[in-house]
Amino acid sequence: MSLSRRQFLAVGSAAAAAGLTGCGSRSSLGGKNELSMWTWVGSVNDDLIGQAEKAIPGHDGMKLSMTRIGSNYKTKVLTALAGKSLVPDIVAINDDVATYFPNADQFHDLNELGAKDLSKDFLAWKWKLGITPDDKMMAYPMDTGPTALFYRTDIFQKAGIDIDPAAVADLAPDWDTYIALAKKVKQAVPGSSITDNITSIFSYRMAQAPKRYMTEDGQYIGDQDHVREAFDLAVRVVKEGLSANAQNGSTDADAVVTNGRLVAFNAAVWWAQLGPKNAAPKTKGLWRVTAAPGGAGNRGGSFLAITKYCKNPEAAFAFISWLESSKNQAQAFLDPVLFPSTPASYTDPRLSAPDPFFGGQKIVDVFAESAKKYPGAYFSPYDSIVGTPLSNELVNVETAGKSPDQAWSDAQRQIGRELTRVGAI
């Protein structure tokens, strides 16, 4: 199952032509001295945006006008592009950036605006994710989602385990040793789990992999050993009784953190806020973070892009490069907790300070190492088409007792149908 780079670009151009035709003039939102920007809630630092709303740094004649879109963000962006009218000058793009690549002709090549001179300031793998298959830089790096192992020190102590982060990392360098450690914890504290559900194990194992579902030249590899290994690992964790079976979107998802069932979790940096700090504030001081079993990974992270309808591309690039400088990314880590894609930020005192919730540990050091060691992987425009059936079938294994082999086969059949339908294979 393969699609050449040339075929991919042809399909992308056709998709862009088919999906982005419509009536209306080519125009951007806002007045002539305003740069309009769309993003979602919690994606930028309010103080920095407030400065730009007074004047774009280096372009005093321009100011920012930002709109936060609460729901259906991506649909609204693509609808605006399709209409070619009242399109924002700047758009934020989530970690599904590759799904915008077929519409790359609707965005400026940021290298032509000076981005290539700044690449050295960013994590190389993150920078690469914003570049299309024909080497156009469509999206500028914002935050990342490095992964690590969160664990409850009080529960580990009851199991007789040394709670020092370095010691825990030594005890569980890979998934086999981690499962053995988790079984020891569960024996001492019945009901203990190391994941909320089966799909989290799969997702975070895939987040460590140097390859995912497609190659850069369009070959489907989602049926290969590295994906099956992650699939089987997720099943194994469930079979060992180490999953809380709290499915995504259910009320149990937070409850397993609040009630203490989730005693360890291989998760992205943003889970610190969404998980224990939000769902279990009374556990302050009881959590620690260490290197994840199986190696460094990344899950999440955003980008900024400048649309072709932008009234002042130079000012827009000046703004996004200022907003995502190492100094300002450090500020964005404090609020709204966006982990920087600029390694120079990692030694900023605002990041490297001890975190009282984690017993005074400097948790940024752990996530910084993960971000720097993550091998990077190619994300294709079709990843969601592949990942969704795999996750859905894993849920069937956990909640309905479906045979893992049957679940795998059914997922692959559905993936084949969907990839054929969209012309990817």
Number of C-alpha atoms within 10 A of each C-alpha: 12 15 19 14 16 13 15 21 17 13 17 20 17 14 14 20 15 11 16 18 12 14 10 11 10 14 17 22 19 18 12 12 15 22 27 23 22 20 21 18 11 14 21 24 19 13 12 15 17 14 13 22 17 14 18 22 18 11 14 12 13 22 24 24 21 20 14 14 14 10 10 9 17 18 10 14 18 16 16 16 25 21 18 21 18 17 27 26 27 28 23 22 27 20 17 20 23 24 18 22 25 22 21 24 17 20 23 21 22 21 18 11 15 14 16 12 9 12 17 11 15 20 21 15 17 25 21 19 23 27 21 21 18 12 11 18 23 27 31 26 25 29 24 24 25 29 33 28 23 26 23 20 23 15 22 22 13 11 18 11 17 13 18 13 19 12 12 23 18 14 16 20 15 14 16 13 15 19 19 14 17 24 20 17 24 21 11 16 16 11 16 24 26 27 25 26 24 29 24 19 26 24 17 23 26 22 27 25 21 13 18 23 25 24 19 17 15 22 16 21 17 20 16 11 10 17 20 15 14 21 25 17 19 25 22 17 21 21 12 12 16 23 25 21 20 18 17 15 8 9 10 16 19 20 17 22 22 19 12 17 22 25 26 25 23 24 26 23 28 20 16 19 13 12 19 23 18 14 18 17 14 12 17 14 17 16 24 23 30 23 24 27 23 19 19 24 30 28 18 17 23 22 25 24 27 26 23 23 22 22 21 16 19 15 23 27 21 17 23 20 19 18 21 24 20 21 17 17 30 27 25 27 19 13 15 16 20 24 29 31 31 27 19 16 23 22 14 15 10 15 22 17 15 15 16 13 18 23 15 13 19 17 21 19 17 21 27 23 17 25 27 17 16 22 18 23 23 17 21 25 18 20 17 14 17 24 17 14 20 26 19 13 24 27 21 16 22 21 14 10 10 14 15 18 11 12 21 19 15 15 21 18 12 16 21 17 12 17 16 12 10 12 12 21 15
